[in-house]
Amino acid sequence: MSRTRSWWGWGTVEDALDELERADLLARVAAMMPGAVLAAHEPPDVATLDLPPARLVPPAPLAALCSTEPVDRAAHSRGKAFRDVVRNLSGDLPDVPDLVVRPVEERDVVDVLDWCSREAVAVVAYGGGSSVVGGVEPRLDGDYAGSVSLDLGRLDRVLEVDRTSRAARIQAGVLGPRLEDQLRPHGLTLRFFPQSFEFSSLGGWLATHAGGHFATLQTHIDDLVESLRVVTPVGTSQSRRLPASGAGPSPDQLFLGSEGILGVITEAWMRLQERPRWRRGASVHFADYAAAVDATRAVAQSGLHPANCRLLDPVEAFLATGVATGGGVLLLGFESADHPVDTAMDRAVTLCREHGGTVPEPPRADGDADRPGRDSATAAWRSSFLRMPYQRDVLAQHGMIVETFETACTWDRFPALHAAVTDAATTALREICGGGVLTCRFTHVYPDGPAPYFGVYAGGRWGSQVQQWDELKAVLSDTLLANGGTITHHHAVGRDHRPWYDRQRPDLVAAALGAAKQRLDPAGVLNPGVLLPTQPRRP
Ligand SMILES: Cc1cc2nc3c(=O)[nH]c(=O)nc-3n(C[C@H](O)[C@H](O)[C@H](O)COP(=O)(O)OP(=O)(O)OC[C@H]3O[C@@H](n4cnc5c(N)ncnc54)[C@H](O)[C@@H]3O)c2cc1C
């Protein structure tokens, strides 16, 4: 069945919450926040939006690839963060691309960059458009003739599979499901499943250091890259396929996380895996959160490398799985295509028990490749995880503030960072929203530290939600930096994290990045304002 992408919110129109799900969600919110005003606000009809007129006429050879349809321009004007959804709901779209261009081959990308460099037109590479940091929004503060959203969605094929080395050459515009569909007949998988998997692209993942579902080892897409092909305004860079290399700074590292400011990634050779055959899952309950953190650290430092190692704090565990604990729930999972994983799971459970954890259901084994071993808490968490973006949109429609922020820090700093974020959030939520709820889970864990991911739920004021969230976000971001965290572990920098990224990044590195940008993008047209201040240079 064909599905219609929502122009204003997450996913497809057909998969949005139905009336029963909506009613159930709102009843739960009303019980948790009795004072919240929950009037509904429907999205405006796209035909009624007062979009600024399109300012660009493409050169004739590119015209067939271009669209000025209002629904295209509106849908490409921003990503899918809470603040994007709320602004869309209010019909407030001052910054929209003049054209949406959909290349069908790499040559088209070269031609678009040539034209835009000549005419001082800003180019925003667009994969799935799931950015949560203002990465695809043409909010330009320079002197540009207009802006183009370069939608890579038609570059969506797996071009070659090397079974021997277990790698594939893949076009960057492919979205998660279509990528896996093309690898399945080969018995292989990329096994990279961010929460946004369905509506985000390989190129977007590479350009943002995206984080997938593996909690340890191959946490970021970077770990799965063999080589990259990148079109820049001054030429194309193709790195060599290698399993590893000691030859100077890595060419791929220049472009990984470059968020469309240095070039457009058109293809990548990616490392693949066999589909897992052995899986085990368990959830460990804790009475004390500090003990739960210590147990998670013990597992992260054990060398066991679980695929899943998500510590949900007590509030998150209750909201997502319905399990009430004093210290939270650790979701553990092991998987392998090659060997049973019972021994690793048993050892991880032993480590957790040594820190006071209890395992109410025995670890579940399951040999079926498409149905991983999941106990009931893990299954409940997973289904809530996938519905969460749709629920967020409904809550935004009802005037609430629902957003996440994430970081990483070393284990020695985590207790202080967690306490500081909890204090700052409690105070800011009381002052800005009259109260609210903060949750925390670890999305990834490393031997030297966790990646905590926080959720914020509060009653907002319709019409002021964006301002309220921006105030909260500024306080929370300041707190992360002051307590040894990074402004982002995997959500990227975009335009929205720039002020904190500027403080976090060494000045010399900023200068070197600026020099690389000048060399690769002399007209300064590639995604201006992302990662670096805008430096437009009209020809
Ligand atoms: C509900 C939800 C869940 C999410 N879950 C996760 C998660 O689990 N893990 C995670 O890491 N992130 C997550 N994100 C954030 C987002 O999905 C990631 O940043 C993702 O990598 C973006 O991919 P995309 O294809 O949608 O990129 P886009 O949003 O289209 O673009 C993101 C940035 O990359 C640039 N870009 C895109 N394609 C290219 C290209 N081919 N070449 C050069 N630059 C390019 C864009 O210009 C922009 O700066 C989530 C977002 C939402 C809304």
The ligand as a Gaussian input file, in Angstrom:
#p B3LYP/6-31G(d) Opt

LIG

0 1
 C       11.943000      10.670000      15.542000
 C       13.403000      10.816000      15.276000
 C       14.272000       9.819000      15.713000
 C       15.639000       9.947000      15.496000
 N       16.464000       8.933000      15.905000
 C       17.790000       9.027000      15.679000
 C       18.671000       7.987000      16.081000
 O       18.252000       6.964000      16.619000
 N       19.987000       8.155000      15.826000
 C       20.472000       9.274000      15.216000
 O       21.671000       9.370000      15.016000
 N       19.666000      10.272000      14.847000
 C       18.349000      10.173000      15.042000
 N       17.523000      11.185000      14.630000
 C       18.083000      12.342000      13.919000
 C       18.189000      12.104000      12.385000
 O       17.366000      11.030000      11.998000
 C       19.642000      11.821000      12.014000
 O       20.398000      12.992000      12.162000
 C       19.803000      11.257000      10.590000
 O       21.136000      10.843000      10.427000
 C       19.451000      12.256000       9.508000
 O       19.352000      11.566000       8.288000
 P       18.496000      12.161000       7.097000
 O       18.717000      11.327000       5.900000
 O       17.110000      12.364000       7.532000
 O       19.246000      13.534000       6.908000
 P       18.642000      14.984000       6.678000
 O       17.790000      15.362000       7.817000
 O       18.058000      15.062000       5.329000
 O       19.987000      15.840000       6.710000
 C       20.746000      15.931000       7.895000
 C       22.032000      16.725000       7.606000
 O       22.862000      15.991000       6.716000
 C       23.050000      16.707000       5.492000
 N       22.972000      15.706000       4.421000
 C       21.940000      14.862000       4.159000
 N       22.273000      14.042000       3.141000
 C       23.531000      14.385000       2.761000
 C       24.435000      13.904000       1.754000
 N       24.117000      12.894000       0.949000
 N       25.638000      14.498000       1.652000
 C       25.995000      15.519000       2.472000
 N       25.191000      16.004000       3.425000
 C       23.976000      15.438000       3.581000
 C       21.935000      17.727000       5.457000
 O       22.284000      18.839000       4.676000
 C       21.766000      18.059000       6.918000
 O       22.757000      18.965000       7.348000
 C       16.145000      11.091000      14.838000
 C       15.262000      12.080000      14.382000
 C       13.911000      11.942000      14.603000
 C       12.983000      13.006000      14.119000

